[in-house]
Every structure is written in C-alpha cells, then in structure tokens.
Amino acid sequence: MPIYEYGCLDCGREFEKLVRSDTVLECPECRSRQLERRLSVFATATSSSDAAAAAAGPCGSCGHPGGPGSCALH
C-alpha cells in the first residue's frame, strides 16, 4: 500500500494519502476529486557527515548524474 502525494486542483492543498484498492481519492480540505499526483521525494536518515557528502551530488563525490562509476574519477 503505497503513500502518494497529491495536489488539489480546486483549492491548491497538498496532501499525502495511503492508497488501497478501495480508496476514494478526494481532497481532505474541499472534498474535490480534481487531484494531481505529485512526484514524491523519499527521506532517509543520515549523519551530519553523510549529509555533507550527499550535498556534493548524487554519487556523493563529483556530482556526476550517472552515479558512482559513471565519471572518470570512479
């Protein structure tokens, strides 16, 4: 049962919803069914040194978007 993020096209509220097969999707604020599913960003727990390395880029060092092994340095 995934949790999805939605934005209401009528009132603009953003919310998360645990979606099951029988879930009726509607805005918790205005009850509108005019919703747009948003891209979710997942969170992870890191130490402060891990956070600094992650800020350098996706692979944690040079920032090459292909990740480790994709650039000439790795």
CHARMM internal coordinates of N, CA and C (Angstrom, degrees):
IC EDIT
DIST 1 N 1 CA 1.4417
DIST 1 CA 1 C 1.5239
ANGL 1 N 1 CA 1 C 109.22
DIST 1 C 2 N 1.2926
ANGL 1 CA 1 C 2 N 117.07
DIHE 1 N 1 CA 1 C 2 N 98.96
DIST 2 N 2 CA 1.4659
ANGL 1 C 2 N 2 CA 120.32
DIHE 1 CA 1 C 2 N 2 CA -177.60
DIST 2 CA 2 C 1.5221
ANGL 2 N 2 CA 2 C 112.74
DIHE 1 C 2 N 2 CA 2 C -77.42
DIST 2 C 3 N 1.3218
ANGL 2 CA 2 C 3 N 114.42
DIHE 2 N 2 CA 2 C 3 N 154.15
DIST 3 N 3 CA 1.4641
ANGL 2 C 3 N 3 CA 121.44
DIHE 2 CA 2 C 3 N 3 CA 172.23
DIST 3 CA 3 C 1.5158
ANGL 3 N 3 CA 3 C 106.88
DIHE 2 C 3 N 3 CA 3 C -100.63
DIST 3 C 4 N 1.3216
ANGL 3 CA 3 C 4 N 116.76
DIHE 3 N 3 CA 3 C 4 N 125.19
DIST 4 N 4 CA 1.4548
ANGL 3 C 4 N 4 CA 122.31
DIHE 3 CA 3 C 4 N 4 CA 179.16
DIST 4 CA 4 C 1.5185
ANGL 4 N 4 CA 4 C 109.64
DIHE 3 C 4 N 4 CA 4 C -112.98
DIST 4 C 5 N 1.3177
ANGL 4 CA 4 C 5 N 115.97
DIHE 4 N 4 CA 4 C 5 N 154.87
DIST 5 N 5 CA 1.4595
ANGL 4 C 5 N 5 CA 122.06
DIHE 4 CA 4 C 5 N 5 CA 173.95
DIST 5 CA 5 C 1.5212
ANGL 5 N 5 CA 5 C 107.90
DIHE 4 C 5 N 5 CA 5 C -103.34
DIST 5 C 6 N 1.3267
ANGL 5 CA 5 C 6 N 115.46
DIHE 5 N 5 CA 5 C 6 N 139.25
DIST 6 N 6 CA 1.4543
ANGL 5 C 6 N 6 CA 121.57
DIHE 5 CA 5 C 6 N 6 CA -179.22
DIST 6 CA 6 C 1.5133
ANGL 6 N 6 CA 6 C 110.35
DIHE 5 C 6 N 6 CA 6 C -132.08
DIST 6 C 7 N 1.3222
ANGL 6 CA 6 C 7 N 115.29
DIHE 6 N 6 CA 6 C 7 N 156.84
DIST 7 N 7 CA 1.4474
ANGL 6 C 7 N 7 CA 122.92
DIHE 6 CA 6 C 7 N 7 CA 171.71
DIST 7 CA 7 C 1.5129
ANGL 7 N 7 CA 7 C 108.01
DIHE 6 C 7 N 7 CA 7 C -125.45
DIST 7 C 8 N 1.3211
ANGL 7 CA 7 C 8 N 116.87
DIHE 7 N 7 CA 7 C 8 N 133.15
DIST 8 N 8 CA 1.4632
ANGL 7 C 8 N 8 CA 121.23
DIHE 7 CA 7 C 8 N 8 CA 178.66
DIST 8 CA 8 C 1.5270
ANGL 8 N 8 CA 8 C 108.63
DIHE 7 C 8 N 8 CA 8 C -81.79
DIST 8 C 9 N 1.3081
ANGL 8 CA 8 C 9 N 116.32
DIHE 8 N 8 CA 8 C 9 N 127.92
DIST 9 N 9 CA 1.4571
ANGL 8 C 9 N 9 CA 121.06
DIHE 8 CA 8 C 9 N 9 CA 179.92
DIST 9 CA 9 C 1.5228
ANGL 9 N 9 CA 9 C 112.43
DIHE 8 C 9 N 9 CA 9 C -77.55
DIST 9 C 10 N 1.3423
ANGL 9 CA 9 C 10 N 117.63
DIHE 9 N 9 CA 9 C 10 N -15.95
DIST 10 N 10 CA 1.4614
ANGL 9 C 10 N 10 CA 120.90
DIHE 9 CA 9 C 10 N 10 CA -179.80
DIST 10 CA 10 C 1.5317
ANGL 10 N 10 CA 10 C 112.70
DIHE 9 C 10 N 10 CA 10 C -89.34
DIST 10 C 11 N 1.3456
ANGL 10 CA 10 C 11 N 117.43
DIHE 10 N 10 CA 10 C 11 N -50.65
DIST 11 N 11 CA 1.4705
ANGL 10 C 11 N 11 CA 119.35
DIHE 10 CA 10 C 11 N 11 CA -176.02
DIST 11 CA 11 C 1.5242
ANGL 11 N 11 CA 11 C 113.45
DIHE 10 C 11 N 11 CA 11 C -107.70
DIST 11 C 12 N 1.3388
ANGL 11 CA 11 C 12 N 118.09
DIHE 11 N 11 CA 11 C 12 N -10.57
DIST 12 N 12 CA 1.4553
ANGL 11 C 12 N 12 CA 121.46
DIHE 11 CA 11 C 12 N 12 CA 176.55
DIST 12 CA 12 C 1.5167
ANGL 12 N 12 CA 12 C 115.67
DIHE 11 C 12 N 12 CA 12 C 86.15
DIST 12 C 13 N 1.3279
ANGL 12 CA 12 C 13 N 118.19
DIHE 12 N 12 CA 12 C 13 N -0.14
DIST 13 N 13 CA 1.4632
ANGL 12 C 13 N 13 CA 120.63
DIHE 12 CA 12 C 13 N 13 CA -178.97
DIST 13 CA 13 C 1.5266
ANGL 13 N 13 CA 13 C 110.40
DIHE 12 C 13 N 13 CA 13 C -68.68
DIST 13 C 14 N 1.3323
ANGL 13 CA 13 C 14 N 115.83
DIHE 13 N 13 CA 13 C 14 N 140.89
DIST 14 N 14 CA 1.4604
ANGL 13 C 14 N 14 CA 121.67
DIHE 13 CA 13 C 14 N 14 CA 174.44
DIST 14 CA 14 C 1.5160
ANGL 14 N 14 CA 14 C 107.83
DIHE 13 C 14 N 14 CA 14 C -108.57
DIST 14 C 15 N 1.3505
ANGL 14 CA 14 C 15 N 116.63
DIHE 14 N 14 CA 14 C 15 N 139.37
DIST 15 N 15 CA 1.4533
ANGL 14 C 15 N 15 CA 120.66
DIHE 14 CA 14 C 15 N 15 CA -177.91
DIST 15 CA 15 C 1.5174
ANGL 15 N 15 CA 15 C 110.03
DIHE 14 C 15 N 15 CA 15 C -154.85
DIST 15 C 16 N 1.3364
ANGL 15 CA 15 C 16 N 114.65
DIHE 15 N 15 CA 15 C 16 N 164.25
DIST 16 N 16 CA 1.4591
ANGL 15 C 16 N 16 CA 121.90
DIHE 15 CA 15 C 16 N 16 CA 175.93
DIST 16 CA 16 C 1.5156
ANGL 16 N 16 CA 16 C 108.21
DIHE 15 C 16 N 16 CA 16 C -108.71
DIST 16 C 17 N 1.3364
ANGL 16 CA 16 C 17 N 116.10
DIHE 16 N 16 CA 16 C 17 N 150.35
DIST 17 N 17 CA 1.4588
ANGL 16 C 17 N 17 CA 120.17
DIHE 16 CA 16 C 17 N 17 CA -178.91
DIST 17 CA 17 C 1.5161
ANGL 17 N 17 CA 17 C 109.70
DIHE 16 C 17 N 17 CA 17 C -144.23
DIST 17 C 18 N 1.3307
ANGL 17 CA 17 C 18 N 116.86
DIHE 17 N 17 CA 17 C 18 N 130.29
DIST 18 N 18 CA 1.4494
ANGL 17 C 18 N 18 CA 122.49
DIHE 17 CA 17 C 18 N 18 CA 171.95
DIST 18 CA 18 C 1.5201
ANGL 18 N 18 CA 18 C 106.51
DIHE 17 C 18 N 18 CA 18 C -76.86
DIST 18 C 19 N 1.3295
ANGL 18 CA 18 C 19 N 117.14
DIHE 18 N 18 CA 18 C 19 N 118.52
DIST 19 N 19 CA 1.4550
ANGL 18 C 19 N 19 CA 120.96
DIHE 18 CA 18 C 19 N 19 CA -171.61
DIST 19 CA 19 C 1.5197
ANGL 19 N 19 CA 19 C 110.56
DIHE 18 C 19 N 19 CA 19 C -104.67
DIST 19 C 20 N 1.3033
ANGL 19 CA 19 C 20 N 115.15
DIHE 19 N 19 CA 19 C 20 N 120.22
DIST 20 N 20 CA 1.4669
ANGL 19 C 20 N 20 CA 123.22
DIHE 19 CA 19 C 20 N 20 CA 173.96
DIST 20 CA 20 C 1.5188
ANGL 20 N 20 CA 20 C 107.71
DIHE 19 C 20 N 20 CA 20 C -111.13
DIST 20 C 21 N 1.3112
ANGL 20 CA 20 C 21 N 116.45
DIHE 20 N 20 CA 20 C 21 N 173.22
DIST 21 N 21 CA 1.4665
ANGL 20 C 21 N 21 CA 119.34
DIHE 20 CA 20 C 21 N 21 CA -177.22
DIST 21 CA 21 C 1.5247
ANGL 21 N 21 CA 21 C 112.49
DIHE 20 C 21 N 21 CA 21 C -64.01
DIST 21 C 22 N 1.3407
ANGL 21 CA 21 C 22 N 117.80
DIHE 21 N 21 CA 21 C 22 N -28.47
DIST 22 N 22 CA 1.4629
ANGL 21 C 22 N 22 CA 120.59
DIHE 21 CA 21 C 22 N 22 CA -178.65
DIST 22 CA 22 C 1.5288
ANGL 22 N 22 CA 22 C 113.55
DIHE 21 C 22 N 22 CA 22 C -101.04
DIST 22 C 23 N 1.3322
ANGL 22 CA 22 C 23 N 117.66
DIHE 22 N 22 CA 22 C 23 N 12.02
DIST 23 N 23 CA 1.4613
ANGL 22 C 23 N 23 CA 121.81
DIHE 22 CA 22 C 23 N 23 CA -177.51
DIST 23 CA 23 C 1.5285
ANGL 23 N 23 CA 23 C 111.22
DIHE 22 C 23 N 23 CA 23 C -71.56
DIST 23 C 24 N 1.3212
ANGL 23 CA 23 C 24 N 115.56
DIHE 23 N 23 CA 23 C 24 N 130.44
DIST 24 N 24 CA 1.4647
ANGL 23 C 24 N 24 CA 121.82
DIHE 23 CA 23 C 24 N 24 CA 173.52
DIST 24 CA 24 C 1.5232
ANGL 24 N 24 CA 24 C 105.87
DIHE 23 C 24 N 24 CA 24 C -95.90
DIST 24 C 25 N 1.3171
ANGL 24 CA 24 C 25 N 116.51
DIHE 24 N 24 CA 24 C 25 N 118.17
DIST 25 N 25 CA 1.4589
ANGL 24 C 25 N 25 CA 120.79
DIHE 24 CA 24 C 25 N 25 CA -177.78
DIST 25 CA 25 C 1.5170
ANGL 25 N 25 CA 25 C 110.66
DIHE 24 C 25 N 25 CA 25 C -86.83
DIST 25 C 26 N 1.3409
ANGL 25 CA 25 C 26 N 114.62
DIHE 25 N 25 CA 25 C 26 N 120.52
DIST 26 N 26 CA 1.4516
ANGL 25 C 26 N 26 CA 121.07
DIHE 25 CA 25 C 26 N 26 CA 174.37
DIST 26 CA 26 C 1.5211
ANGL 26 N 26 CA 26 C 108.73
DIHE 25 C 26 N 26 CA 26 C -153.53
DIST 26 C 27 N 1.2999
ANGL 26 CA 26 C 27 N 115.90
DIHE 26 N 26 CA 26 C 27 N 153.70
DIST 27 N 27 CA 1.4549
ANGL 26 C 27 N 27 CA 122.24
DIHE 26 CA 26 C 27 N 27 CA -179.53
DIST 27 CA 27 C 1.5288
ANGL 27 N 27 CA 27 C 109.57
DIHE 26 C 27 N 27 CA 27 C -66.16
DIST 27 C 28 N 1.3455
ANGL 27 CA 27 C 28 N 117.87
DIHE 27 N 27 CA 27 C 28 N 130.77
DIST 28 N 28 CA 1.4616
ANGL 27 C 28 N 28 CA 119.47
DIHE 27 CA 27 C 28 N 28 CA 178.77
DIST 28 CA 28 C 1.5305
ANGL 28 N 28 CA 28 C 113.01
DIHE 27 C 28 N 28 CA 28 C -70.24
DIST 28 C 29 N 1.3270
ANGL 28 CA 28 C 29 N 117.63
DIHE 28 N 28 CA 28 C 29 N -16.29
DIST 29 N 29 CA 1.4614
ANGL 28 C 29 N 29 CA 121.82
DIHE 28 CA 28 C 29 N 29 CA -179.09
DIST 29 CA 29 C 1.5287
ANGL 29 N 29 CA 29 C 112.06
DIHE 28 C 29 N 29 CA 29 C -86.72
DIST 29 C 30 N 1.3415
ANGL 29 CA 29 C 30 N 116.46
DIHE 29 N 29 CA 29 C 30 N -54.49
DIST 30 N 30 CA 1.4689
ANGL 29 C 30 N 30 CA 120.17
DIHE 29 CA 29 C 30 N 30 CA -173.34
DIST 30 CA 30 C 1.5369
ANGL 30 N 30 CA 30 C 113.81
DIHE 29 C 30 N 30 CA 30 C -115.67
DIST 30 C 31 N 1.3298
ANGL 30 CA 30 C 31 N 116.64
DIHE 30 N 30 CA 30 C 31 N -1.95
DIST 31 N 31 CA 1.4768
ANGL 30 C 31 N 31 CA 123.86
DIHE 30 CA 30 C 31 N 31 CA 178.86
DIST 31 CA 31 C 1.5274
ANGL 31 N 31 CA 31 C 113.82
DIHE 30 C 31 N 31 CA 31 C 68.45
DIST 31 C 32 N 1.3111
ANGL 31 CA 31 C 32 N 117.17
DIHE 31 N 31 CA 31 C 32 N 13.89
DIST 32 N 32 CA 1.4583
ANGL 31 C 32 N 32 CA 120.90
DIHE 31 CA 31 C 32 N 32 CA 177.76
DIST 32 CA 32 C 1.5239
ANGL 32 N 32 CA 32 C 109.71
DIHE 31 C 32 N 32 CA 32 C -69.54
DIST 32 C 33 N 1.3141
ANGL 32 CA 32 C 33 N 115.82
DIHE 32 N 32 CA 32 C 33 N 150.62
DIST 33 N 33 CA 1.4641
ANGL 32 C 33 N 33 CA 121.11
DIHE 32 CA 32 C 33 N 33 CA 175.23
DIST 33 CA 33 C 1.5323
ANGL 33 N 33 CA 33 C 111.29
DIHE 32 C 33 N 33 CA 33 C -106.02
DIST 33 C 34 N 1.3251
ANGL 33 CA 33 C 34 N 115.93
DIHE 33 N 33 CA 33 C 34 N 9.33
DIST 34 N 34 CA 1.4608
ANGL 33 C 34 N 34 CA 121.83
DIHE 33 CA 33 C 34 N 34 CA 177.37
DIST 34 CA 34 C 1.5278
ANGL 34 N 34 CA 34 C 107.63
DIHE 33 C 34 N 34 CA 34 C -87.01
DIST 34 C 35 N 1.3352
ANGL 34 CA 34 C 35 N 116.15
DIHE 34 N 34 CA 34 C 35 N 83.74
DIST 35 N 35 CA 1.4551
ANGL 34 C 35 N 35 CA 122.30
DIHE 34 CA 34 C 35 N 35 CA -173.63
DIST 35 CA 35 C 1.5166
ANGL 35 N 35 CA 35 C 111.22
DIHE 34 C 35 N 35 CA 35 C -117.68
DIST 35 C 36 N 1.3131
ANGL 35 CA 35 C 36 N 114.64
DIHE 35 N 35 CA 35 C 36 N 154.27
DIST 36 N 36 CA 1.4606
ANGL 35 C 36 N 36 CA 121.70
DIHE 35 CA 35 C 36 N 36 CA 176.22
DIST 36 CA 36 C 1.5276
ANGL 36 N 36 CA 36 C 107.38
DIHE 35 C 36 N 36 CA 36 C -125.65
DIST 36 C 37 N 1.3351
ANGL 36 CA 36 C 37 N 116.44
DIHE 36 N 36 CA 36 C 37 N 125.30
DIST 37 N 37 CA 1.4533
ANGL 36 C 37 N 37 CA 119.52
DIHE 36 CA 36 C 37 N 37 CA 178.42
DIST 37 CA 37 C 1.5172
ANGL 37 N 37 CA 37 C 108.59
DIHE 36 C 37 N 37 CA 37 C -75.69
DIST 37 C 38 N 1.3236
ANGL 37 CA 37 C 38 N 116.77
DIHE 37 N 37 CA 37 C 38 N 132.19
DIST 38 N 38 CA 1.4563
ANGL 37 C 38 N 38 CA 123.21
DIHE 37 CA 37 C 38 N 38 CA -176.45
DIST 38 CA 38 C 1.5158
ANGL 38 N 38 CA 38 C 110.61
DIHE 37 C 38 N 38 CA 38 C -102.43
DIST 38 C 39 N 1.3098
ANGL 38 CA 38 C 39 N 115.47
DIHE 38 N 38 CA 38 C 39 N 159.22
DIST 39 N 39 CA 1.4508
ANGL 38 C 39 N 39 CA 120.22
DIHE 38 CA 38 C 39 N 39 CA 174.05
DIST 39 CA 39 C 1.5166
ANGL 39 N 39 CA 39 C 109.09
DIHE 38 C 39 N 39 CA 39 C -70.39
DIST 39 C 40 N 1.3098
ANGL 39 CA 39 C 40 N 116.89
DIHE 39 N 39 CA 39 C 40 N 130.04
DIST 40 N 40 CA 1.4563
ANGL 39 C 40 N 40 CA 121.27
DIHE 39 CA 39 C 40 N 40 CA 179.94
DIST 40 CA 40 C 1.5173
ANGL 40 N 40 CA 40 C 109.89
DIHE 39 C 40 N 40 CA 40 C -94.13
DIST 40 C 41 N 1.3100
ANGL 40 CA 40 C 41 N 115.21
DIHE 40 N 40 CA 40 C 41 N 142.91
DIST 41 N 41 CA 1.4523
ANGL 40 C 41 N 41 CA 121.60
DIHE 40 CA 40 C 41 N 41 CA 174.29
DIST 41 CA 41 C 1.5145
ANGL 41 N 41 CA 41 C 106.36
DIHE 40 C 41 N 41 CA 41 C -111.21
DIST 41 C 42 N 1.3137
ANGL 41 CA 41 C 42 N 116.54
DIHE 41 N 41 CA 41 C 42 N 123.47
DIST 42 N 42 CA 1.4522
ANGL 41 C 42 N 42 CA 118.37
DIHE 41 CA 41 C 42 N 42 CA -178.82
DIST 42 CA 42 C 1.5176
ANGL 42 N 42 CA 42 C 110.19
DIHE 41 C 42 N 42 CA 42 C -87.06
DIST 42 C 43 N 1.3118
ANGL 42 CA 42 C 43 N 115.98
DIHE 42 N 42 CA 42 C 43 N 153.69
DIST 43 N 43 CA 1.4615
ANGL 42 C 43 N 43 CA 122.04
DIHE 42 CA 42 C 43 N 43 CA -177.90
DIST 43 CA 43 C 1.5175
ANGL 43 N 43 CA 43 C 109.72
DIHE 42 C 43 N 43 CA 43 C -111.05
DIST 43 C 44 N 1.3214
ANGL 43 CA 43 C 44 N 115.96
DIHE 43 N 43 CA 43 C 44 N 147.64
DIST 44 N 44 CA 1.4524
ANGL 43 C 44 N 44 CA 121.39
DIHE 43 CA 43 C 44 N 44 CA 174.75
DIST 44 CA 44 C 1.5130
ANGL 44 N 44 CA 44 C 108.57
DIHE 43 C 44 N 44 CA 44 C -133.58
DIST 44 C 45 N 1.3011
ANGL 44 CA 44 C 45 N 115.91
DIHE 44 N 44 CA 44 C 45 N 154.26
DIST 45 N 45 CA 1.4614
ANGL 44 C 45 N 45 CA 120.48
DIHE 44 CA 44 C 45 N 45 CA 177.23
DIST 45 CA 45 C 1.5242
ANGL 45 N 45 CA 45 C 108.33
DIHE 44 C 45 N 45 CA 45 C -89.50
DIST 45 C 46 N 1.3324
ANGL 45 CA 45 C 46 N 116.75
DIHE 45 N 45 CA 45 C 46 N 130.87
DIST 46 N 46 CA 1.4555
ANGL 45 C 46 N 46 CA 121.49
DIHE 45 CA 45 C 46 N 46 CA 179.70
DIST 46 CA 46 C 1.5142
ANGL 46 N 46 CA 46 C 109.67
DIHE 45 C 46 N 46 CA 46 C -137.24
DIST 46 C 47 N 1.3018
ANGL 46 CA 46 C 47 N 115.53
DIHE 46 N 46 CA 46 C 47 N 160.47
DIST 47 N 47 CA 1.4609
ANGL 46 C 47 N 47 CA 119.57
DIHE 46 CA 46 C 47 N 47 CA 172.30
DIST 47 CA 47 C 1.5245
ANGL 47 N 47 CA 47 C 107.73
DIHE 46 C 47 N 47 CA 47 C -83.47
DIST 47 C 48 N 1.3081
ANGL 47 CA 47 C 48 N 117.90
DIHE 47 N 47 CA 47 C 48 N 170.49
DIST 48 N 48 CA 1.4625
ANGL 47 C 48 N 48 CA 120.55
DIHE 47 CA 47 C 48 N 48 CA -178.51
DIST 48 CA 48 C 1.5213
ANGL 48 N 48 CA 48 C 111.42
DIHE 47 C 48 N 48 CA 48 C -64.26
DIST 48 C 49 N 1.3503
ANGL 48 CA 48 C 49 N 118.62
DIHE 48 N 48 CA 48 C 49 N -33.86
DIST 49 N 49 CA 1.4665
ANGL 48 C 49 N 49 CA 120.07
DIHE 48 CA 48 C 49 N 49 CA 178.42
DIST 49 CA 49 C 1.5261
ANGL 49 N 49 CA 49 C 110.71
DIHE 48 C 49 N 49 CA 49 C -71.42
DIST 49 C 50 N 1.3445
ANGL 49 CA 49 C 50 N 117.65
DIHE 49 N 49 CA 49 C 50 N -34.93
DIST 50 N 50 CA 1.4604
ANGL 49 C 50 N 50 CA 121.03
DIHE 49 CA 49 C 50 N 50 CA 176.20
DIST 50 CA 50 C 1.5224
ANGL 50 N 50 CA 50 C 110.80
DIHE 49 C 50 N 50 CA 50 C -66.49
DIST 50 C 51 N 1.3270
ANGL 50 CA 50 C 51 N 116.57
DIHE 50 N 50 CA 50 C 51 N -37.40
DIST 51 N 51 CA 1.4612
ANGL 50 C 51 N 51 CA 120.94
DIHE 50 CA 50 C 51 N 51 CA -179.82
DIST 51 CA 51 C 1.5221
ANGL 51 N 51 CA 51 C 110.41
DIHE 50 C 51 N 51 CA 51 C -64.57
DIST 51 C 52 N 1.3178
ANGL 51 CA 51 C 52 N 117.87
DIHE 51 N 51 CA 51 C 52 N -38.93
DIST 52 N 52 CA 1.4639
ANGL 51 C 52 N 52 CA 120.97
DIHE 51 CA 51 C 52 N 52 CA 179.03
DIST 52 CA 52 C 1.5210
ANGL 52 N 52 CA 52 C 110.46
DIHE 51 C 52 N 52 CA 52 C -66.38
DIST 52 C 53 N 1.3255
ANGL 52 CA 52 C 53 N 117.81
DIHE 52 N 52 CA 52 C 53 N -39.05
DIST 53 N 53 CA 1.4635
ANGL 52 C 53 N 53 CA 121.19
DIHE 52 CA 52 C 53 N 53 CA 178.67
DIST 53 CA 53 C 1.5283
ANGL 53 N 53 CA 53 C 110.89
DIHE 52 C 53 N 53 CA 53 C -68.28
DIST 53 C 54 N 1.3191
ANGL 53 CA 53 C 54 N 117.10
DIHE 53 N 53 CA 53 C 54 N -38.88
DIST 54 N 54 CA 1.4618
ANGL 53 C 54 N 54 CA 120.57
DIHE 53 CA 53 C 54 N 54 CA 179.83
DIST 54 CA 54 C 1.5203
ANGL 54 N 54 CA 54 C 111.38
DIHE 53 C 54 N 54 CA 54 C -66.70
DIST 54 C 55 N 1.3206
ANGL 54 CA 54 C 55 N 117.65
DIHE 54 N 54 CA 54 C 55 N -30.58
DIST 55 N 55 CA 1.4548
ANGL 54 C 55 N 55 CA 121.41
DIHE 54 CA 54 C 55 N 55 CA 179.92
DIST 55 CA 55 C 1.5228
ANGL 55 N 55 CA 55 C 111.68
DIHE 54 C 55 N 55 CA 55 C -66.97
DIST 55 C 56 N 1.3431
ANGL 55 CA 55 C 56 N 117.76
DIHE 55 N 55 CA 55 C 56 N -20.83
DIST 56 N 56 CA 1.4542
ANGL 55 C 56 N 56 CA 121.25
DIHE 55 CA 55 C 56 N 56 CA -179.86
DIST 56 CA 56 C 1.5206
ANGL 56 N 56 CA 56 C 111.75
DIHE 55 C 56 N 56 CA 56 C -70.09
DIST 56 C 57 N 1.3031
ANGL 56 CA 56 C 57 N 117.27
DIHE 56 N 56 CA 56 C 57 N -26.06
DIST 57 N 57 CA 1.4550
ANGL 56 C 57 N 57 CA 120.59
DIHE 56 CA 56 C 57 N 57 CA 179.66
DIST 57 CA 57 C 1.5093
ANGL 57 N 57 CA 57 C 111.57
DIHE 56 C 57 N 57 CA 57 C 154.70
DIST 57 C 58 N 1.3417
ANGL 57 CA 57 C 58 N 117.41
DIHE 57 N 57 CA 57 C 58 N 178.27
DIST 58 N 58 CA 1.4556
ANGL 57 C 58 N 58 CA 121.66
DIHE 57 CA 57 C 58 N 58 CA -175.90
DIST 58 CA 58 C 1.5212
ANGL 58 N 58 CA 58 C 114.35
DIHE 57 C 58 N 58 CA 58 C -58.77
DIST 58 C 59 N 1.3131
ANGL 58 CA 58 C 59 N 118.68
DIHE 58 N 58 CA 58 C 59 N -33.92
DIST 59 N 59 CA 1.4658
ANGL 58 C 59 N 59 CA 118.67
DIHE 58 CA 58 C 59 N 59 CA -179.34
DIST 59 CA 59 C 1.5203
ANGL 59 N 59 CA 59 C 111.15
DIHE 58 C 59 N 59 CA 59 C -95.95
DIST 59 C 60 N 1.3170
ANGL 59 CA 59 C 60 N 117.91
DIHE 59 N 59 CA 59 C 60 N -0.62
DIST 60 N 60 CA 1.4434
ANGL 59 C 60 N 60 CA 121.45
DIHE 59 CA 59 C 60 N 60 CA 174.81
DIST 60 CA 60 C 1.5156
ANGL 60 N 60 CA 60 C 114.75
DIHE 59 C 60 N 60 CA 60 C 85.33
DIST 60 C 61 N 1.3237
ANGL 60 CA 60 C 61 N 118.49
DIHE 60 N 60 CA 60 C 61 N 3.78
DIST 61 N 61 CA 1.4661
ANGL 60 C 61 N 61 CA 118.02
DIHE 60 CA 60 C 61 N 61 CA 178.82
DIST 61 CA 61 C 1.5169
ANGL 61 N 61 CA 61 C 110.39
DIHE 60 C 61 N 61 CA 61 C -134.84
DIST 61 C 62 N 1.3116
ANGL 61 CA 61 C 62 N 118.18
DIHE 61 N 61 CA 61 C 62 N -83.10
DIST 62 N 62 CA 1.4627
ANGL 61 C 62 N 62 CA 119.44
DIHE 61 CA 61 C 62 N 62 CA -173.49
DIST 62 CA 62 C 1.5247
ANGL 62 N 62 CA 62 C 113.25
DIHE 61 C 62 N 62 CA 62 C -83.98
DIST 62 C 63 N 1.3159
ANGL 62 CA 62 C 63 N 117.67
DIHE 62 N 62 CA 62 C 63 N -18.17
DIST 63 N 63 CA 1.4489
ANGL 62 C 63 N 63 CA 120.50
DIHE 62 CA 62 C 63 N 63 CA 179.34
DIST 63 CA 63 C 1.5144
ANGL 63 N 63 CA 63 C 114.93
DIHE 62 C 63 N 63 CA 63 C 88.09
DIST 63 C 64 N 1.3288
ANGL 63 CA 63 C 64 N 118.58
DIHE 63 N 63 CA 63 C 64 N 10.61
DIST 64 N 64 CA 1.4657
ANGL 63 C 64 N 64 CA 120.58
DIHE 63 CA 63 C 64 N 64 CA 177.46
DIST 64 CA 64 C 1.5231
ANGL 64 N 64 CA 64 C 108.85
DIHE 63 C 64 N 64 CA 64 C -62.87
DIST 64 C 65 N 1.3393
ANGL 64 CA 64 C 65 N 119.21
DIHE 64 N 64 CA 64 C 65 N 128.44
DIST 65 N 65 CA 1.4605
ANGL 64 C 65 N 65 CA 121.38
DIHE 64 CA 64 C 65 N 65 CA -174.43
DIST 65 CA 65 C 1.5250
ANGL 65 N 65 CA 65 C 114.14
DIHE 64 C 65 N 65 CA 65 C -64.62
DIST 65 C 66 N 1.3167
ANGL 65 CA 65 C 66 N 118.41
DIHE 65 N 65 CA 65 C 66 N -17.40
DIST 66 N 66 CA 1.4609
ANGL 65 C 66 N 66 CA 120.26
DIHE 65 CA 65 C 66 N 66 CA 178.87
DIST 66 CA 66 C 1.5116
ANGL 66 N 66 CA 66 C 113.45
DIHE 65 C 66 N 66 CA 66 C -79.20
DIST 66 C 67 N 1.3339
ANGL 66 CA 66 C 67 N 117.43
DIHE 66 N 66 CA 66 C 67 N -10.40
DIST 67 N 67 CA 1.4519
ANGL 66 C 67 N 67 CA 121.17
DIHE 66 CA 66 C 67 N 67 CA 177.94
DIST 67 CA 67 C 1.5148
ANGL 67 N 67 CA 67 C 112.45
DIHE 66 C 67 N 67 CA 67 C 88.29
DIST 67 C 68 N 1.3400
ANGL 67 CA 67 C 68 N 117.35
DIHE 67 N 67 CA 67 C 68 N -173.20
DIST 68 N 68 CA 1.4503
ANGL 67 C 68 N 68 CA 122.11
DIHE 67 CA 67 C 68 N 68 CA -177.61
DIST 68 CA 68 C 1.5232
ANGL 68 N 68 CA 68 C 112.06
DIHE 67 C 68 N 68 CA 68 C -56.61
DIST 68 C 69 N 1.3013
ANGL 68 CA 68 C 69 N 116.31
DIHE 68 N 68 CA 68 C 69 N 137.71
DIST 69 N 69 CA 1.4605
ANGL 68 C 69 N 69 CA 120.69
DIHE 68 CA 68 C 69 N 69 CA 178.75
DIST 69 CA 69 C 1.5143
ANGL 69 N 69 CA 69 C 114.48
DIHE 68 C 69 N 69 CA 69 C 87.52
DIST 69 C 70 N 1.3196
ANGL 69 CA 69 C 70 N 117.44
DIHE 69 N 69 CA 69 C 70 N -7.81
DIST 70 N 70 CA 1.4587
ANGL 69 C 70 N 70 CA 120.58
DIHE 69 CA 69 C 70 N 70 CA -176.34
DIST 70 CA 70 C 1.5126
ANGL 70 N 70 CA 70 C 113.04
DIHE 69 C 70 N 70 CA 70 C -91.58
DIST 70 C 71 N 1.3183
ANGL 70 CA 70 C 71 N 116.63
DIHE 70 N 70 CA 70 C 71 N -19.85
DIST 71 N 71 CA 1.4642
ANGL 70 C 71 N 71 CA 118.75
DIHE 70 CA 70 C 71 N 71 CA -178.85
DIST 71 CA 71 C 1.5396
ANGL 71 N 71 CA 71 C 109.95
DIHE 70 C 71 N 71 CA 71 C -107.94
DIST 71 C 72 N 1.2845
ANGL 71 CA 71 C 72 N 116.81
DIHE 71 N 71 CA 71 C 72 N 171.89
DIST 72 N 72 CA 1.4597
ANGL 71 C 72 N 72 CA 121.72
DIHE 71 CA 71 C 72 N 72 CA -176.52
DIST 72 CA 72 C 1.5185
ANGL 72 N 72 CA 72 C 112.80
DIHE 71 C 72 N 72 CA 72 C -69.59
DIST 72 C 73 N 1.3418
ANGL 72 CA 72 C 73 N 118.41
DIHE 72 N 72 CA 72 C 73 N -18.89
DIST 73 N 73 CA 1.4423
ANGL 72 C 73 N 73 CA 121.38
DIHE 72 CA 72 C 73 N 73 CA -177.81
DIST 73 CA 73 C 1.5249
ANGL 73 N 73 CA 73 C 112.94
DIHE 72 C 73 N 73 CA 73 C -79.60
DIST 73 C 74 N 1.3133
ANGL 73 CA 73 C 74 N 119.23
DIHE 73 N 73 CA 73 C 74 N -20.68
DIST 74 N 74 CA 1.4729
ANGL 73 C 74 N 74 CA 121.64
DIHE 73 CA 73 C 74 N 74 CA -176.85
DIST 74 CA 74 C 1.4960
ANGL 74 N 74 CA 74 C 111.44
DIHE 73 C 74 N 74 CA 74 C -120.36
END
COOR INIT
IC SEED 1 N 1 CA 1 C
IC BUILD
